[in-house]
Amino acid sequence: MTAGFSFPELLASALIVLGSGLALIGSWGLVRLPSLMERLHGPTKASTLGLGAMLVGSVAFFQLVEGKWTTHEMLVSVFLFVTAPIAANMIAKVHLHQLRFGKEPGPAGPPAAPGPDSQWATYEAPRPGTPGCFADEPAPDRRD
């Protein structure tokens, strides 16, 4: 057994260790942060980058050390980087809708109300007769 390591092996190892550290930080944030909106940052930011670094380390190892090209890691990376932000956005919107309809806020308190010139669709009341308006009473008056 040789004592030395080649540069590609060290590069792949460093990327895998870096990715593991980022995934650990993301998991720690998921457990330790107080509210749902803050908890979203752990898995969507740090863990996604951590898994991306581990996948790049895997691609580097197989390409540089073994001379094989693998597409599995690239497919996983594309799927991860496309679905993670969309899922986080949907979770955040559901959470904000639940707060608007009276669900108890978490330990961080309710989110700030939008300003009068806000164009953020999450706080827009659904129009009567449209999909998403499940109330029997008419929607409150809106600025048009």
C-alpha positions in Angstrom: 0.0 0.0 0.0 1.3 3.4 -0.9 1.4 6.2 1.7 0.9 9.1 -0.8 -2.2 10.2 -2.4 -2.7 11.7 -5.8 -4.1 15.2 -6.4 -7.5 13.9 -7.8 -8.0 11.7 -4.8 -7.3 14.6 -2.4 -9.6 16.9 -4.5 -12.4 14.4 -4.3 -11.9 13.8 -0.6 -11.8 17.6 0.1 -15.1 18.1 -1.8 -16.8 15.2 0.0 -15.6 16.5 3.4 -16.7 20.1 2.5 -20.1 18.8 1.4 -20.5 16.7 4.5 -19.7 19.7 6.6 -22.3 21.9 4.8 -24.9 19.1 5.1 -24.2 18.9 8.8 -24.6 22.7 9.2 -27.9 22.5 7.2 -29.2 19.7 9.4 -28.2 21.5 12.5 -30.1 24.6 11.3 -33.1 22.5 10.6 -33.2 21.3 14.2 -32.1 24.5 16.0 -33.8 27.4 14.4 -37.1 28.5 16.0 -39.6 29.0 13.3 -40.6 27.2 10.1 -39.6 30.1 7.9 -36.1 30.1 9.5 -35.9 26.3 9.3 -36.3 26.4 5.6 -32.9 27.9 5.1 -31.0 24.9 6.5 -32.1 22.3 4.0 -32.6 24.6 1.1 -29.3 26.4 1.3 -26.5 24.6 3.2 -27.7 21.1 2.7 -28.3 21.6 -1.0 -24.8 23.1 -1.5 -23.4 20.3 0.7 -25.0 17.6 -1.4 -23.8 19.4 -4.6 -20.2 19.4 -3.3 -20.4 15.7 -2.5 -21.7 14.9 -6.0 -19.0 17.0 -7.6 -16.4 15.2 -5.5 -17.9 11.9 -6.7 -17.8 13.0 -10.3 -14.2 14.2 -9.9 -13.1 10.9 -8.4 -14.7 8.7 -11.0 -13.5 10.9 -13.9 -10.0 11.7 -12.7 -9.0 8.6 -10.8 -10.9 5.7 -12.5 -11.4 7.3 -15.9 -15.1 6.7 -16.0 -17.7 9.2 -16.8 -20.9 8.9 -14.7 -24.1 10.8 -15.4 -26.0 9.6 -12.3 -24.5 12.4 -10.2 -25.3 15.0 -12.7 -28.9 13.9 -12.9 -29.2 13.9 -9.1 -27.7 17.4 -9.1 -30.1 18.8 -11.7 -33.1 17.3 -9.9 -31.9 18.6 -6.5 -31.2 22.1 -7.7 -34.5 22.3 -9.6 -36.8 20.9 -6.9 -35.3 22.3 -3.7 -36.2 26.0 -4.3 -39.6 25.2 -5.7 -40.4 23.0 -2.7 -39.2 25.6 -0.2 -41.3 28.3 -1.9 -44.4 26.2 -1.7 -43.8 25.3 2.0 -43.3 29.1 2.7 -46.5 30.1 0.9 -48.6 27.4 2.7 -47.2 28.6 6.0 -48.0 32.2 5.3 -51.6 31.3 4.2 -52.1 29.3 7.4 -50.9 32.3 9.5 -53.3 34.5 7.6 -56.2 32.3 8.4 -55.5 32.1 12.1 -53.1 29.3 12.7 -50.9 29.9 15.8 -47.5 31.4 14.9 -44.4 29.7 16.0 -41.9 31.0 18.7 -40.6 33.7 16.3 -44.0 35.3 16.0 -46.1 36.2 13.0 -44.5 37.5 9.8 -44.7 41.3 9.2 -47.7 42.5 7.3 -47.1 43.5 3.7 -46.9 47.2 2.8 -49.8 49.0 1.1 -47.9 48.9 -2.3 -47.0 45.2 -2.0 -47.3 43.1 -5.1 -46.6 39.8 -3.4 -49.2 37.2 -4.4 -49.1 35.3 -1.2 -51.0 37.9 0.7 -53.5 38.7 -2.0 -57.0 37.6 -1.1 -58.6 35.2 -3.5 -61.5 36.6 -5.6 -64.9 35.0 -5.1 -65.6 32.2 -7.6 -62.0 31.6 -8.5 -59.9 28.5 -7.6 -58.5 29.0 -4.1 -61.5 30.9 -2.7 -63.0 28.4 -0.3 -64.9 30.9 1.9 -68.6 31.0 1.8 -68.6 34.8 2.4 -67.3 37.2 -0.3 -63.7 38.2 -0.2 -62.8 41.5 1.5 -62.8 44.7 -0.6 -59.6 44.9 -2.7 -57.8 47.6 -4.5 -58.0 47.1 -8.2 
